[in-house]
Amino acid sequence: MFYHHRFETTEDGFLKQISEPIDILAFDELLKEYGLIKGYKPKILTPEIFKKEFLDELTATYNILGDRRITPDIVKNVAQHILNYLENQKKYVNRYPFTELDGELSRQEYIKDLHRRLDLTGSLCPALAQEFRRFILRSFQGKEFNQYLTEPCVIAFMLDLLGEIKQNWKVLDFECGSGGFLAGAVGKGVAIENILGVDIDELPYLIAKTYLSLYFKKTGTSIKDIPIRQGNGLFFLGNEWDLVIGNPSGSAKYERDDVEDVLDNLERDLDCNGKDDKFSEYNFSIQQAVRSCKVGGKICLILPEGLFSNSQDEILRKYLAKHCKVLAIISLPRGVFRKGTSTHSINTGSQTSSQKMSILYAKKVRDIVDGEGVDIDDTDLNYPEFLANITEPESTGGKISDWLEPRLNMVLEEWKVWQIAHQLSELDESLVKAAKIAPKEAKKKKEKINDEQIGLFEQPQKLKNYKETKSEITIDESLKGLFKK
């Protein structure tokens, strides 16, 4: 019996050694399998082969310490190596990180052998890019990382909220992370030259560059044309973007190193009370999104749910209300952003993975005038908003997307109806069945829910001339709480 030994990345960010029995091969077949015969053509990579035979093996090879933990340095080396190889297949051996293995000849030879046997450049496609992103997602579950990725189903949902996306739209993600939102926008038809992604940290920048190179089949000098920058996304990036989208997690570097330069672009005293506002990345991120977007453009961001209710964030809510019409707010379940992650928060700089987040979708309706303040009239807020609250099932085992995506699909269908009639509809039974996680024998009950919309920026009792609209739908008991009442 023969065995194939390989490494695989686990859900908790470790490398696991796997031994799999393989069929007994004739000697010439064995030579062919390992690329040792004359005229051998490298194997085209499917996503499965890319994961098992390339990514996991490359990760293990760069794991010089051998402790099987996937660290940020290992992920950085893997991403940089792929970029170097795609840029120049002959010169990658003269560049970092391959040169870091100069004292590890066997590791260098193993990497060369990987490229002899597997045709990376001939296999480039979106499916390979998505597998690379899944590899990053698995790696980021480890405690070594201070990063997290947005689930692909959430990205797809946010882009679907926008409806028609035009090829000539200019799309900005000023804290682009792995580049998932930008790849999604190009996948919807936006020209790649019309996007811009910026990230202040080197690791997300490299991941985004690699991801988009794989996704859009970029090799050679064309990789340099991919519009991803490493830099501070809160500096001035123009103010004529049709869409500003993303999941701004922030970075302590914004405050520690660049705050005065950031404030050359943004305001420090939004309420004009003569005192500096509390500097936080969500203050800065909201300002940057609104300023960058053109009048008539769209803003779609993932933000902490507390921003929509905390008293200390009233200024930011008024700032949004003054310059934008809020179209929808969708509350996401806890746990969508996985463990092992930590980002800067609106208060003290500690956002945990259990923090509840929401999607804000808005249209910019008014230009910004510096020093104008954030005072608004109650009557300016008297318009309907689409609100939805997605709750997790009792059991959340397995992949997040398995239970989250059907729930997002339900909200999306209601959103489509809401845009036409400003009321909810009878839920599609097939969507209900897909989203429902409950025993089949559970007794079904029906209840009425309202699409009553209350103002986002004021307490309900303070609203004036508010007209209440209602519709009735039936909904399975197991889905109780999926939509806000």
Order of alpha helices (4+ residues) and beta strands (2+ residues): beta-beta-alpha-beta-alpha-alpha-alpha-beta-alpha-alpha-beta-alpha-beta-alpha-beta-beta-alpha-alpha-alpha-beta-alpha-beta-beta-beta-beta-beta-alpha-alpha
